[in-house]
């Protein structure tokens, strides 16, 4: 297998599509959120969120894990979540402080992983981190979903409650990353 075929593979293409879908989501959420527009926004978000599991499945199944994929997959996830968080603030569906805490955690963990990587330590996503992502996707999807389509009262309040659970998992998993990697950060520089 040549080098380019290892870089351009199905999981990497799926991951790349998540960046494109995040841009589409941003544009859709900028538009007036009629019921139809909100449903389209939700569909784009759901496809992008689902692609997070699909690319991992194909990467493992076909042993198509690449360094590019390992770099781009978590970044694509962060871009999607960041897009949804920021675009929901002006709608009044999401308090800015919730988005701020989640985004700060993502920046800190990305930095921790970078320092660990420079020390030769690869940090795989923990099960707590995977739960955090799943709950974030569910909460954000619920907030994006239009009211009145399903007979569920207080749908957006439910979505916000789910996102508060995700917020707790977000902080917890951030502390967990730091705790697991504390020896790397607390070592004296040589």
TAUR-V981269 format. One line per field, one symbol per residue. phi: phi as a letter, one per 30 degrees, with the letter a starting at -180 (. if undefined). A space follows every 50 residues. Layout:
# TAUR-V981269
phi->???
This chain:
# TAUR-V981269
phi->.deddddcbeeddddedddddddddedddddeddedddddeddddddddd dddddddddddchcdbddddddddddddddddededdddddidbdedddd dddddddddddeddddddcicccddddddddeddddedddddddeddidc dcdheddddddddddddddddeddddedddcedddcdddd
